[in-house]
């Protein structure tokens, strides 16, 4: 029910935003406004990959090769397109199915250690998170989340082969997928009670996660002739690796490298402030979910920040995968009906506002 209610409201907000902010419109994959609102800045890249695959020169007029976009989502969209008949609609179907799978997997994961009330609260805040509308967009966020939560569910159950297979697919779904190897390894070592004598061959499936990234890099070498095509693409877009702390400080003081007019001139400051708040919230999540969940959040925030100030605008997308935040919100909200109500209304209003910015084509959210 939460899925259908939130999607219906978001559609209404998106239609109103695109109608009102028509001069700012960007991608229009179809002739239907209610479908076009789910196309973001990355959608053109994914559509190009579905239609043409990877190549040194982009075909659909985009700037540069599409090596920074990982293959799992466009491959699945291409397969589903045979049944649907339209790659864009196929992608929207895939995204929303993956969102439902992620919500179910999150409930089952939380239910391992907590009661049904906290598990349902975590699912509720998954749908209410300020940028959760991106899960229904033509992009890989919901696919990545479903694989991420699934990998942790298998890990908590001790099904390490299932964890490795989900992790392998996860490493092919997003550039941040491979770093999830670290928190999953932490989870394994915690279950082994940090005793080397307890480490067995069941740890080997975790190596499937970096293997996925290596295989994608090898394919890009085959396509481009550059063994570091992926790295060079990210360096071209975001620059050299830098100190994440410097990025946060500079973002708070001077804003990001993003050039935005008028009231959005300090947008980098808001992104940096949000990152700081999330880092503080992870301390609470550490108490709720343990070291593995905290390591996941730290990896998903700190590693992208290390790519430089240009990564700050990516934070609304990256933080969506930090599912321990949803668990934390679900656990805190049950302590008081008033807290739950205030949190629910606040997040819903913020998501509506950000949905306006996104569907209005401002380029400031994801």
Residue, then its C-alpha position, 0 to 999 in steps of 0.5 A: x500500500x505504501x508503494x502505491x500511495x507514494x508513487x501516486x502522490x509523486x506522479x501528481x507532484x511531478x506532473x505539476x512541477x514539469x508543467x510549471x517549470x516547463x522552461x527547465x525541462x530536460x529528457x523527454x523519452x516518451x510523449x506522456x508527461x506522467x512517464x517523462x517525469x521519471x527520467x533524470x540526468x542519467x537516463x539518457x546515458x542508460x537509454x544509450x547503453x540499452x540501444x547501442x552498448x558501450x563504445x569509445x564515441x557516444x552515439x546519441x550526442x552525449x558528451x564522451x563515452x559512457x564507461x562510468x555507467x555500469x552494465x547490470x541495469x541496461x542489460x536487464x532493461x534490454x532483456x525486459x524490452x523484448x517483452x515490453x517493446x519500449x526500453x524506457x518503459x521496460x526500465x521503469x518496470x524494472x526499477x519499480x519491481x526492484x523497489x518492491x523487492x528491496x522493500x521486502x528484503x529489508x523487512x526480512x532483514x530487519x525482522x532477523x534482529x527486531x520485531x515486526x513493528x521496527x521492520x515495517x517502520x524501516x520499510x515506511x521510511x525507505x519510501x519516505x526518505x527525501x530522495x526515495x523518488x529516485x528509486x522509481x526513476x530510469x536509473x539503477x538505484x533500486x536495482x542496487x538497493x535490492x542487491x545490497x539488502x539481499x546480500x546482507x540478508x544472505x550474510x546474516x543468514x550465513x548463506x555466503x554463496x548467495x551473498x557472493x552472487x548478489x554481491x557480484x551482481x551488485x558490483x556490476x550495477x553501480x561504481x560503489x558496489x565493489x566497496x560493499x565488499x568491506x562491510x560484508x567482510x566485516x560482517x563475516x569476521x563479526x560472525x567469526x568472532x574475529x577469530x582466524x581459526x573460525x575463518x573457513x572456505x565459506x569466505x571465498x564467495x565474497x571474492x565474487x564482489x571484486x571479481x564483478x568489478x574486474x570483469x567489467x574493467x576487462x570488458x571496457x579494455x576490450x571495447x576501448x583498448x584502455x585497461x584503465x578506461x573506467x578510472x580515466x572516465x571518472x578522473x575526467x568527470x571528477x578529477x583526482x582523488x582528494x581528502x574527503x574531509x577537505x571536500x566537506x570543509x570546502x563544501x560547507x565554507x565555499x560551496x561545491x564546484x557545481x555552478x548554479x545560479x541565484x538561490x542555488x549558488x550555495x547548493x554545494x554547502x547544503x550537500x556538504x551539510x547533509x553529508x555531515x548530518x548523515x555521518x552523525x546519524x551513522x553513530x546512532x546506526x552503529x548502536x542499532x545495527x552494529x559495526x558492519x552497518x556503520x562500515x557500510x554507511x561510512x564507505x558509501x559516504x566517504x569513498x564518493x567524497x574522495x573523488x572531489x567536490x564534484x561528487x557532492x551533487x551525487x550525495x542524494x543518490x548515494x545515500x539512498x543505499x544506506x539502508x541502516x538509516x531506514x532501520x534507525x528511523x524505524x527504531x527511533x520512531x516507535x519510541x513515541x507516536x509524536x516522534x513518528x508523526x513529526x518524522x513522517x510529515x517532515x520527510x514527506x514534505x521534504x521529498x515532495x519539495x525535492x521531487x519538484x526540483x528533480x522533475x523540474x529539470x533543475x539538475x540539483x537532485x541526482 
